[in-house]
Amino acid sequence: MPFSGTKLSANASLIQAIFATVPDAMIVINNHGIVQSFSATAERLFGYSRDEVINHNVNMLMPSPHQERHDGYLARYLQTGEKRIIGTGRVVEGRRKCGAQFPIELHIGEAEAEGFHVFTAFVRDLSERHAAQAREQEMQAELAHASRVSAIGVMASALAHEINQPLTAIANYMAASRDILSSLPDELGGTMLEALDESAKEAVRAGQIVRRLRDFVSKGETHREIVKVGKLISDATTLGLVGAREKGISWTVDIDHVDVVTVDRVQIQQVLINLMRNAIESMEKSERKHLSIVARNLPDGMCSIAVSDTGSGIDPEVTKQLFLPFITTKPEGMGLGLSICTTIIEAHGGKLSVEPNPEGGTTFKFTLNRSTAEIKNA
């Protein structure tokens, strides 16, 4: 039964009322991309009035290069029927009247009547959500930096002893060199050169320890690079195992043809150092004190790195909550170390887990995506 003029007018008024109150921005275009309806929320979101947009191409709300390509996208869909955005949500960029670009979540629906296509776009502003995510990432970075600074305090006394050894060796070699120089017989020239060479090696070793400490504690920007897993572990042990020998702890590192990974080197070293320091503390009262680090390739394009100790182990009830913030087994711990480690590993696409060590104690294991790239001159 045909609608009367009054009925049509009432329907039009209802549609206008809906467009004025719908919470998300709502835009209706025809099959030529020309805007037919523009909701009040869309006006506030894009900064255009309804009259500035109606009967104009919807691409005025898009940044380049989508602005120039939109008509082609629409024409291709009408010719082929191949859906790319229609019926699915997608995060894209919108363009305000002032020219500013901003992130939006876009959902497009389609209706067809008497051969005419009408497309309805529902637009949600993601600016605040993205800003909140950026703030969260910044806070996590600050927290990770604070954790590294805190770890330095724990390692400071042992590190002083570690650095003192090569510096003492340097002093001894130099003293021996002075004695040799005072005699100056030609036959001792070779011995003198050997002593000086050893002195230089110890100086380099001391410098490496200090440099790695400085790199570890520095805040820096997040920077991912292709790194050999063996090199990653080797550098981390320089700091993570400081003072371990003095506590009677032995260790082994087993790396069997593990590939390279693309990671933030300092962040992954932070995870390794945290796990090593935890392992060292857990074995303080153990009769057998052995720490092992094992790296293996996994068949799913991942690799695993496991840090095991022969300490007292962890209560299964505590294990369930171990990676949550402020959960700790240490009397003076804040319970943030493993939580930060979890955040770092998950940000790299991996997973951090814990399980009992078959030899007694605990094994912490995390996974990383192997890199398909190669290191130049590796």
Residue pairs with C-beta under 8 A, 6 or more apart in sequence:
3 11
15 37
19 26
19 37
19 38
19 39
19 40
20 39
20 40
21 40
22 39
22 41
23 41
24 41
24 122
24 123
24 124
25 39
25 41
25 42
25 44
25 45
25 46
25 121
25 122
25 123
25 124
25 125
26 37
26 39
26 41
26 42
26 120
26 121
26 122
26 123
27 35
27 37
27 38
27 39
27 42
27 53
27 58
27 61
27 120
27 121
27 123
28 35
28 36
28 37
28 38
28 118
28 119
28 120
28 121
29 35
29 36
29 58
29 118
29 119
29 121
30 36
30 116
30 117
30 118
30 119
31 74
31 78
31 116
31 117
31 118
31 119
32 74
33 57
33 58
33 59
33 70
33 71
33 74
34 55
34 56
34 57
34 58
35 53
35 54
35 55
35 56
35 57
35 58
36 54
36 118
37 54
38 48
38 50
38 53
38 54
40 50
42 48
42 53
42 123
43 49
43 50
45 94
45 96
45 123
45 125
46 53
46 61
46 94
46 95
46 96
46 97
47 96
47 97
47 98
48 60
48 61
48 97
52 97
53 60
53 61
57 70
57 71
58 70
58 121
59 66
59 67
59 68
59 70
59 71
60 67
60 95
61 94
61 95
62 70
62 93
62 94
62 95
63 93
63 94
63 95
63 101
66 92
66 93
67 95
73 84
76 82
77 83
77 84
77 86
78 117
85 106
85 108
86 108
86 109
86 110
86 119
87 108
87 109
87 110
88 107
89 105
89 106
89 107
90 105
90 106
91 103
91 104
91 105
91 106
91 126
92 103
92 104
92 106
93 101
93 102
93 103
93 104
94 101
94 102
94 103
94 104
94 123
94 125
95 101
96 102
102 125
102 126
102 127
103 125
103 126
103 127
103 129
103 130
104 123
104 124
104 125
104 126
105 123
105 124
105 126
106 121
106 122
106 123
107 121
107 122
108 119
108 120
108 121
108 122
109 119
109 120
109 122
110 117
110 118
110 119
110 120
111 117
111 118
111 119
111 120
112 118
140 340
140 343
141 219
141 222
143 336
143 340
144 267
144 270
144 340
144 343
144 344
145 219
147 270
147 274
147 336
147 337
147 340
148 216
148 217
148 270
149 217
151 270
151 273
151 274
151 277
152 213
152 216
152 217
154 277
155 239
155 242
155 243
155 277
157 243
158 242
158 243
158 246
159 209
159 213
159 239
159 242
159 243
161 243
161 246
162 209
162 242
162 243
163 206
163 209
163 210
166 202
166 203
166 205
166 206
166 209
167 202
167 206
169 198
169 199
169 202
170 199
170 202
170 203
170 206
173 195
173 196
173 198
173 199
173 202
174 199
176 195
177 192
177 195
177 196
177 199
180 188
180 191
180 192
180 195
181 192
208 238
209 238
209 239
212 235
212 238
212 239
213 239
215 266
216 239
216 266
216 269
216 270
216 273
218 266
220 266
222 264
222 267
223 264
223 265
224 262
224 263
224 264
225 262
225 263
225 264
225 265
226 260
226 261
226 262
226 371
226 373
226 374
226 375
227 260
227 261
227 262
227 263
227 265
227 268
227 375
228 260
228 375
228 378
229 255
229 258
229 259
229 260
229 261
229 295
229 303
229 305
230 255
230 258
230 295
232 261
232 263
232 265
232 268
232 269
232 272
233 253
233 255
233 272
233 293
233 295
233 305
234 253
235 265
235 269
236 268
236 269
236 272
236 273
236 276
237 251
237 253
237 272
237 276
237 293
239 269
239 273
240 272
240 273
240 275
240 276
240 277
241 249
241 251
241 276
241 280
241 291
243 280
244 251
244 276
244 280
244 291
247 280
247 283
247 284
247 289
248 289
249 280
249 283
249 289
249 290
249 291
250 289
250 290
250 291
251 290
251 291
251 292
251 293
252 290
252 291
252 292
252 293
253 292
253 293
254 292
254 293
254 294
254 295
255 294
255 295
256 295
256 296
257 297
258 295
258 296
258 297
258 303
259 297
259 303
259 370
259 371
260 370
260 371
260 373
260 374
260 375
260 378
261 268
261 303
261 368
261 369
261 370
261 371
262 369
262 371
262 373
263 348
263 368
264 344
264 348
267 344
267 348
268 344
268 348
268 368
270 340
270 341
270 344
271 341
271 344
271 345
271 352
271 366
272 293
272 305
272 307
274 337
274 338
274 340
274 341
275 307
275 341
275 364
276 291
276 293
276 307
278 309
278 337
278 338
278 364
279 291
279 307
279 308
279 309
279 311
279 361
279 362
279 364
280 291
280 309
281 330
282 309
282 311
282 312
282 361
282 362
283 289
283 290
283 291
283 309
283 310
283 311
283 361
284 311
285 312
286 310
286 311
286 312
286 361
288 310
288 360
289 310
290 309
290 310
290 359
291 307
291 308
291 309
291 310
292 306
292 307
292 308
293 305
293 306
293 307
293 308
294 305
294 306
294 308
295 303
295 304
295 305
295 306
296 303
296 304
296 306
297 303
297 370
298 304
298 367
301 369
301 370
302 350
302 367
302 368
302 369
302 370
303 367
303 368
303 370
304 365
304 366
304 367
304 368
305 365
305 366
305 367
305 368
306 363
306 364
306 365
307 363
307 364
307 365
308 357
308 359
308 361
308 362
308 363
308 364
309 357
309 361
309 362
309 363
310 357
310 359
310 360
310 361
311 360
311 361
311 362
312 361
313 356
313 357
313 360
313 361
313 362
314 322
314 329
314 354
314 362
315 329
318 327
318 329
319 354
321 327
322 329
322 338
322 354
323 338
323 339
323 341
323 342
323 352
324 335
324 339
325 335
325 336
325 339
326 334
326 335
326 336
326 339
327 335
327 338
327 339
328 334
328 335
338 352
341 352
341 366
342 352
345 351
345 352
345 366
345 367
345 368
346 352
348 368
348 369
349 368
349 369
350 366
350 367
350 368
350 369
351 366
351 367
352 364
352 365
352 366
353 364
353 365
353 366
354 362
354 363
354 364
354 365
355 362
355 363
355 365
356 362
356 363
357 363
